[in-house]
Amino acid sequence: MTETTAGPGAGRMGAAGAAVAVAAMVTNGLAYLLPMLGARRLAVEELSVLATVLALVAIAGVAGVGLQMAIAVHRARHPGASTSRVSLVTTAVAGGAVVVATPLMITALRLSWTVAVLVAATTVAVVLAARWLGELQGDQRFLRLAWAMGLVAVGRYGGMIVALVLGADVVDTLVAGMVTSYLVLPVLAWVARPVRQATSDGDSAVGALRIRQVTSAGTAALAMLAVSYADLIFARQLLSPADSGAYAVGTVLTKGALWAPQVIVVLALPRLAVGDNRVRTVVLAIVAGCGAVLVAASALAGGFAFRLVGGEDYASLGEYAPFFAATGALYALVFAAVNAKIAAGARWPSAPLWVAAGVLAFLTMAVAPRTLEGIMWCALATAAATALVMILSLPSATDRASGDRSSPPDRADDLPRPAPAVPPV
């Protein structure tokens, strides 16, 4: 893992990129294995609790995504700058927000106090881990970034997977995940240890800039995950335990179709940031093509897909597989468009997503029947409309000038290298 903060040379860039890609695959694999194993090891009610907790942690954990992006940007422009202050502030705010929301989680989502506390504690570890990921990303230490991503994945999912294999119930499984999330933090800090003395940029001025970046990036990340997880949350609240558990199995297919093509977006982000609209078109085409293939495969082998994800008990739901997959494929397009808007400096790239989340809430609460099919069709319709709006509203190359002018002009060498997004479960 020997690297310098100068970044990999041209000869090592391919190896570093491959390592990050493998780490992303490991992360996604563990994230998908967890609910699949839960469907086989837990009762339906406990499976619904596990899926709901994972969704809540993923949504609260987007503060870490914003933190990572902000630190990566700042470290690319100010090598070695301190990140401790903004990391602690962001972690405290994220954990505090979950604590404030605890009564709502207990009443609306029928979670116990113990589970709600575990959600808050796990969120703190997930957000804090983003600090070191952002430092490695901004310093262009990609081999170490790959190792760090693997550590975060093992900490976040590995403990729960082991607990399920050993026959633990849902509470013990969540406790194991929380413990391992904290155990990997010191190792993560060691992997990200600096290789040279940090510069003295002046922590107060630097901190103010990073906090604004965290807010902007975190808001966009939160909107992206909130709208894609909203149907699972509504299913937990509105459906019976059996139906909400079945819906949780279906959303594994949704998330698979959503995240499968995201490596393309990650690799294209630097060129998107310099206004290469041709690459943007290619990315959207590839993401759309990947989604079409996954939807077609789900239509041909829907029963097998549900059996693979949830076991034999869910094979009868195979007729719904292409609709869950189509929802994920459409949101993959939405995420690609959001990244393109962020790269182009759009002021409010997440606004259509918040509107979409509100529309989905209205449809599921006031219009659609409170059945698995009703929520599924609402989610699909909302995803289709959101994808259309986002693609049609993509800015042209000349629109980049309308972005935030508070930062220094970007140069190609100053652009932060992308790290894969945290996948939801």
C-alpha positions in Angstrom: 0.0 0.0 0.0 2.9 2.3 -0.5 1.6 5.6 -2.0 2.3 9.3 -1.9 -0.2 12.1 -1.9 1.0 13.2 -5.3 -1.4 10.6 -6.8 -0.7 7.6 -8.9 1.2 8.0 -12.1 -0.3 7.0 -15.5 1.2 3.5 -15.3 -0.5 2.8 -11.9 -3.8 4.6 -12.5 -5.3 1.5 -14.1 -4.3 -0.8 -11.2 -5.6 1.7 -8.7 -8.9 2.1 -10.6 -9.3 -1.7 -10.7 -8.7 -1.9 -7.0 -11.3 0.7 -6.2 -13.7 -1.1 -8.6 -13.1 -4.5 -6.8 -13.7 -2.8 -3.5 -17.0 -1.4 -4.7 -18.0 -4.8 -5.9 -17.2 -6.3 -2.5 -19.2 -3.5 -0.8 -22.2 -4.1 -3.0 -21.9 -7.8 -2.6 -22.0 -7.7 1.2 -24.8 -5.1 1.1 -26.9 -7.4 -1.1 -26.0 -10.6 0.8 -27.2 -9.2 4.1 -30.9 -8.9 3.2 -30.8 -12.1 1.2 -29.5 -14.0 4.2 -32.0 -12.2 6.5 -34.8 -13.4 4.3 -33.7 -17.0 4.9 -32.8 -16.7 8.6 -35.4 -14.3 10.1 -39.1 -14.4 10.5 -41.1 -12.1 8.2 -41.6 -9.5 10.9 -37.9 -9.5 11.9 -36.9 -9.3 8.2 -39.1 -6.2 7.8 -37.4 -4.6 10.9 -33.9 -5.4 9.5 -34.7 -3.9 6.1 -36.2 -0.8 7.7 -33.2 -0.3 9.9 -30.8 -0.7 7.0 -32.9 1.9 5.0 -32.8 4.4 7.9 -29.1 4.0 8.5 -28.5 4.5 4.7 -30.6 7.6 4.7 -29.0 9.1 7.8 -25.6 8.0 6.6 -25.8 10.3 3.5 -24.3 12.9 5.8 -21.2 10.9 5.5 -21.5 10.9 1.7 -21.6 14.7 1.8 -18.7 14.8 4.2 -16.6 12.5 2.0 -17.3 14.6 -1.1 -16.5 17.9 0.8 -13.3 16.6 2.3 -12.2 15.1 -1.1 -12.7 18.4 -2.8 -10.9 20.4 -0.1 -8.0 18.0 0.2 -7.5 18.1 -3.5 -7.1 21.9 -3.4 -5.4 22.1 0.0 -3.3 18.9 0.5 -2.9 17.9 4.1 -5.6 20.3 5.4 -7.2 19.4 8.7 -10.6 17.7 8.6 -11.2 16.8 12.2 -13.4 19.7 13.1 -16.0 19.4 10.3 -15.9 15.6 10.6 -16.9 15.8 14.3 -19.6 18.5 13.6 -21.1 16.5 10.8 -21.1 13.3 12.8 -22.7 15.0 15.8 -25.4 16.6 13.7 -26.3 13.3 11.9 -26.4 11.3 15.1 -28.4 14.0 16.9 -30.9 14.1 14.0 -31.5 10.4 14.4 -32.0 10.8 18.2 -34.5 13.6 17.6 -36.4 11.3 15.2 -36.5 8.4 17.6 -40.1 8.9 18.8 -41.2 9.1 15.2 -39.4 5.8 14.4 -41.0 4.1 17.3 -44.6 5.2 16.6 -44.7 5.4 12.8 -42.4 2.4 12.0 -43.2 0.3 15.0 -39.6 -0.1 16.1 -38.5 -0.7 19.7 -36.5 1.7 21.7 -33.5 -0.7 21.5 -33.6 -0.8 17.8 -34.0 3.0 17.5 -30.9 3.5 19.7 -28.9 1.0 17.6 -29.9 3.1 14.5 -28.5 6.2 16.0 -25.3 4.5 17.2 -24.6 2.9 13.9 -25.2 6.1 12.0 -22.5 7.8 14.0 -19.9 5.2 13.0 -21.0 5.2 9.4 -20.7 9.0 9.1 -17.4 9.2 11.0 -15.8 6.6 8.6 -16.4 9.0 5.7 -13.7 11.3 7.0 -10.9 8.9 6.1 -12.5 7.9 2.8 -12.6 11.6 1.8 -9.0 12.2 2.8 -7.8 9.3 0.8 -9.9 10.3 -2.2 -8.8 13.9 -2.1 -5.2 12.9 -1.7 -5.5 10.5 -4.7 -4.3 7.6 -2.7 -6.5 5.2 -4.5 -4.9 1.9 -3.4 -5.4 2.8 0.2 -8.9 4.1 -0.7 -9.8 0.6 -2.0 -8.6 -1.0 1.3 -10.5 1.5 3.3 -13.7 0.9 1.4 -13.3 -2.8 2.1 -12.8 -2.1 5.8 -15.9 0.0 5.9 -18.0 -2.7 4.1 -16.8 -5.4 6.5 -17.6 -3.2 9.5 -21.0 -2.1 8.3 -22.2 -5.5 7.0 -19.8 -8.2 8.1 -20.8 -8.4 11.7 -24.5 -8.7 10.9 -23.8 -11.4 8.3 -21.9 -13.4 10.8 -24.6 -13.0 13.4 -27.3 -14.2 11.0 -25.2 -17.2 10.1 -24.9 -18.1 13.8 -28.7 -17.9 14.2 -29.0 -14.5 16.0 -32.3 -12.7 16.1 -32.7 -9.2 14.6 -31.7 -7.3 17.7 -28.5 -9.3 18.3 -27.8 -9.0 14.5 -28.0 -5.2 14.7 -25.9 -5.1 17.8 -23.2 -7.1 16.0 -23.3 -4.7 13.1 -23.0 -1.7 15.4 -20.0 -3.2 17.3 -18.0 -4.1 14.1 -18.7 -0.6 12.7 -16.8 0.9 15.5 -14.1 -1.7 15.7 -12.9 -0.9 12.1 -12.6 2.8 12.7 -9.1 2.7 14.3 -7.9 0.4 11.5 -9.4 2.8 9.0 -7.6 5.8 10.6 -4.3 3.8 10.4 -4.8 3.0 6.7 -5.5 6.7 6.0 -2.5 7.9 8.1 -0.8 10.9 6.4 2.5 10.3 4.6 3.7 13.9 5.1 3.1 16.8 7.5 -0.3 18.5 7.0 -0.3 22.0 5.7 -1.4 24.9 7.9 -4.3 26.3 5.9 -6.0 27.9 8.9 -8.6 25.6 10.3 -11.3 28.2 10.9 -11.5 29.4 7.3 -11.0 26.0 5.9 -13.7 24.6 8.2 -16.3 27.1 7.0 -15.7 26.2 3.4 -16.0 22.5 4.1 -19.2 22.9 6.0 -20.9 24.6 3.1 -19.7 21.8 0.8 -21.0 19.1 3.2 -24.4 20.8 3.3 -24.7 21.1 -0.5 -23.4 17.6 -1.3 -25.2 16.0 1.6 -28.5 17.5 0.6 -28.2 16.1 -2.9 -27.2 12.6 -1.6 -30.0 12.6 0.9 -32.6 13.4 -1.8 -31.3 10.7 -4.0 -31.5 8.0 -1.3 -34.7 9.3 0.3 -36.8 9.1 -2.9 -35.4 5.6 -3.7 -36.1 4.2 -0.2 -39.4 6.0 0.4 -41.5 3.1 -0.9 -39.8 0.6 1.5 -40.5 3.0 4.4 -44.2 3.4 3.3 -44.5 -0.4 2.9 -43.3 -0.9 6.5 -45.9 1.6 7.7 -48.9 0.8 5.6 -48.7 -3.0 4.9 -49.1 -6.0 7.1 -45.9 -7.6 8.4 -46.1 -10.4 5.8 -46.7 -8.0 2.9 -44.0 -5.5 4.1 -41.5 -8.4 4.3 -42.4 -9.5 0.8 -42.0 -5.9 -0.4 -38.6 -5.7 1.3 -37.5 -8.7 -0.8 -38.7 -7.0 -4.0 -36.7 -3.9 -3.2 -33.5 -5.9 -3.2 -34.1 -6.3 -7.0 -34.8 -2.5 -7.2 -31.5 -1.7 -5.5 -29.6 -4.2 -7.6 -30.9 -2.5 -10.8 -30.2 0.9 -9.3 -26.6 0.3 -8.3 -25.4 -2.1 -11.0 -24.5 0.6 -13.6 -23.2 3.2 -11.1 -19.5 2.3 -11.7 -20.0 3.9 -15.1 -21.1 7.1 -13.5 -18.2 7.0 -11.1 -15.6 6.6 -13.9 -17.2 9.4 -16.0 -17.5 12.0 -13.2 -14.2 13.7 -13.9 -15.0 14.3 -17.5 -18.6 15.3 -16.6 -17.1 17.9 -14.3 -15.3 19.6 -17.2 -18.5 19.9 -19.2 -18.1 16.9 -21.6 -21.7 16.5 -22.8 -20.7 13.8 -25.2 -19.6 11.6 -22.2 -22.8 12.5 -20.4 -24.9 11.2 -23.4 -22.8 8.0 -23.5 -23.2 7.5 -19.7 -27.0 7.9 -19.9 -27.2 5.5 -22.8 -25.1 2.9 -21.0 -27.1 3.2 -17.8 -30.4 2.9 -19.8 -29.1 -0.1 -21.7 -28.0 -1.8 -18.5 -31.4 -1.2 -17.0 -33.2 -2.6 -20.0 -31.2 -5.8 -19.8 -31.9 -6.2 -16.1 -35.6 -5.6 -16.6 -35.8 -8.1 -19.4 -33.9 -10.7 -17.4 -36.3 -10.1 -14.5 -39.3 -10.6 -16.8 -37.9 -13.9 -18.1 -36.8 -15.3 -14.7 -38.8 -13.4 -12.1 -39.6 -16.5 -10.0 -35.9 -17.4 -9.9 -35.0 -13.8 -9.0 -37.3 -13.8 -6.0 -36.2 -17.3 -5.0 -32.6 -16.2 -5.2 -33.2 -13.1 -3.1 -35.7 -14.4 -0.5 -35.9 -18.1 -0.8 -38.6 -20.5 -1.9 -41.4 -18.8 0.1 -41.2 -15.7 -2.2 -40.9 -17.5 -5.6 -44.6 -16.9 -6.2 -44.0 -13.2 -6.4 -41.9 -13.6 -9.5 -44.5 -11.8 -11.7 -43.6 -8.5 -9.9 -39.8 -8.8 -10.5 -39.7 -6.7 -13.7 -41.6 -3.9 -12.1 -39.2 -3.7 -9.1 -36.3 -3.9 -11.5 -37.7 -1.2 -13.7 -38.1 1.1 -10.7 -34.4 0.6 -9.9 -33.3 1.1 -13.5 -35.2 4.4 -13.8 -33.6 5.6 -10.5 -30.2 4.7 -11.9 -30.9 7.2 -14.7 -32.0 9.7 -12.1 -28.8 9.3 -10.2 -26.7 9.6 -13.3 -28.5 12.9 -14.2 -28.0 14.2 -10.6 -24.3 13.6 -10.8 -24.2 15.3 -14.1 -26.0 18.3 -12.6 -23.7 18.4 -9.6 -20.6 18.2 -11.9 -22.1 21.1 -14.0 -22.5 23.3 -10.9 -26.3 23.4 -10.9 -27.7 25.4 -7.9 -30.5 23.0 -6.8 -29.8 19.6 -8.4 -31.8 17.8 -5.8 -35.0 19.9 -6.0 -36.9 17.5 -8.4 -36.1 14.6 -6.2 -37.6 16.2 -3.1 -40.7 17.0 -5.2 -40.8 13.3 -6.3 -40.6 12.1 -2.7 -43.5 14.3 -1.8 -45.6 13.1 -4.7 -44.8 9.5 -3.8 -45.9 10.1 -0.2 -49.2 11.6 -1.4 -49.9 8.8 -3.8 -49.2 6.0 -1.3 -51.0 7.7 1.6 -54.0 9.2 -0.1 -54.6 7.6 -3.5 -53.3 4.1 -4.0 -54.7 1.0 -2.3 -52.6 -0.1 0.7 -51.4 -3.2 -1.0 -48.0 -4.5 -2.3 -49.2 -3.8 -5.8 -50.4 -0.3 -5.0 -47.2 0.9 -3.5 -45.1 -0.9 -6.2 -47.0 0.9 -9.0 -46.7 4.3 -7.2 -43.0 3.8 -6.9 -42.6 2.9 -10.6 -44.7 5.8 -11.8 -42.8 8.3 -9.6 -39.4 6.9 -10.8 -40.5 7.2 -14.5 -41.7 10.8 -14.1 -38.6 11.8 -12.1 -36.2 10.3 -14.7 -38.0 12.2 -17.5 -37.8 15.5 -15.6 -34.2 15.1 -14.6 -33.0 14.2 -18.1 -34.9 17.0 -19.8 -33.6 19.5 -17.3 -29.9 18.7 -17.7 -27.9 21.8 -18.1 -26.0 22.6 -21.3 -22.2 23.1 -21.2 -22.7 26.9 -21.0 -24.8 26.5 -17.9 -21.8 25.6 -15.8 -21.2 29.3 -15.3 -24.3 29.5 -13.1 -22.8 27.3 -10.4 -21.2 28.3 -7.1 -18.6 30.9 -7.7 -17.3 31.0 -4.1 -14.6 28.3 -4.8 -11.5 28.9 -6.8 -11.7 28.1 -10.5 -11.3 24.4 -11.1 -8.4 23.0 -13.0 -8.2 19.5 -14.3 -5.6 18.5 -11.7 -7.7 20.0 -8.9 -10.8 17.8 -9.6 -11.4 15.3 -6.8 -11.3 11.7 -8.0 -14.6 9.9 -7.4 -15.2 7.3 -4.9 -18.1 4.8 -5.3 -21.3 5.8 -3.6 -22.4 3.9 -0.4 -24.9 1.5 -1.5 -28.1 1.1 0.1 -29.6 -2.0 1.1 
